[in-house]
Amino acid sequence: MKDYASNNKPKLLDQVRITMRAAHYAKSTEESYVSWIKRFFIFHNKRHPKDMGADEVKQFLNHLAVDKHVSALTREI
């Protein structure tokens, strides 16, 4: 028997979109944030968010700074 309550929960990127829309962020800002989140997951080989934390965020930001030469302003949290 399936647990429909857990299956009906929006996925992370959908939750991000819902939250940003509720806060009246611009569509372009929403798309940018979602794009960076996707890049983060790809960088970490599509690991589940619950299996990652601050160390993975630091690794990704370091990768952006060192390997991709992304500006500090873009990487600012």
C-alpha positions as CSV (number, residue, x, y, z in Angstrom):
1,M,0.0,0.0,0.0
2,K,1.4,3.4,-1.0
3,D,1.7,6.3,1.4
4,Y,-0.1,8.9,-0.5
5,A,0.7,11.7,2.0
6,S,4.4,11.5,1.3
7,N,3.8,11.0,-2.5
8,N,1.8,14.2,-2.6
9,K,4.5,16.3,-1.1
10,P,6.0,18.7,-3.7
11,K,9.6,18.0,-4.7
12,L,12.3,20.4,-3.5
13,L,12.4,22.5,-6.7
14,D,8.6,22.8,-6.6
15,Q,8.8,23.9,-3.0
16,V,11.4,26.5,-3.9
17,R,9.2,27.8,-6.7
18,I,6.1,27.9,-4.4
19,T,8.0,29.7,-1.7
20,M,9.5,32.3,-4.0
21,R,6.1,33.0,-5.7
22,A,4.5,33.5,-2.3
23,A,7.3,36.0,-1.5
24,H,6.7,37.8,-4.8
25,Y,10.1,37.2,-6.2
26,A,10.5,38.0,-9.9
27,K,10.1,35.1,-12.3
28,S,13.7,35.7,-13.5
29,T,15.0,35.5,-10.0
30,E,13.1,32.2,-9.4
31,E,14.5,30.7,-12.6
32,S,18.0,31.8,-11.6
33,Y,17.7,30.2,-8.1
34,V,16.3,27.0,-9.5
35,S,19.1,26.9,-12.1
36,W,21.8,27.2,-9.4
37,I,20.1,24.6,-7.3
38,K,20.1,22.2,-10.2
39,R,23.8,22.9,-10.8
40,F,24.5,22.1,-7.1
41,F,22.7,18.7,-7.4
42,I,24.5,17.9,-10.6
43,F,27.9,18.8,-9.1
44,H,27.1,16.4,-6.2
45,N,26.1,13.6,-8.6
46,K,22.4,14.1,-8.0
47,R,22.6,13.1,-4.3
48,H,19.4,13.5,-2.3
49,P,19.2,16.8,-0.5
50,K,18.7,15.1,2.9
51,D,22.1,13.5,2.5
52,M,23.9,16.8,2.1
53,G,24.7,19.8,4.3
54,A,27.0,22.7,4.9
55,D,30.1,20.8,3.7
56,E,28.6,20.2,0.3
57,V,27.6,23.8,0.0
58,K,31.1,24.9,0.8
59,Q,32.5,22.4,-1.8
60,F,30.2,23.7,-4.4
61,L,31.0,27.4,-3.7
62,N,34.7,26.6,-3.7
63,H,34.2,24.8,-7.1
64,L,32.5,27.9,-8.5
65,A,35.3,30.2,-7.2
66,V,38.3,28.1,-8.2
67,D,37.2,26.1,-11.2
68,K,34.5,28.2,-12.8
69,H,35.8,31.7,-11.7
70,V,32.3,32.8,-10.6
71,S,32.4,36.2,-8.9
72,A,32.0,36.5,-5.2
73,L,28.9,38.6,-5.6
74,T,27.2,35.7,-7.5
75,R,28.3,33.2,-4.8
76,E,27.1,35.4,-1.9
77,I,24.6,33.7,0.3
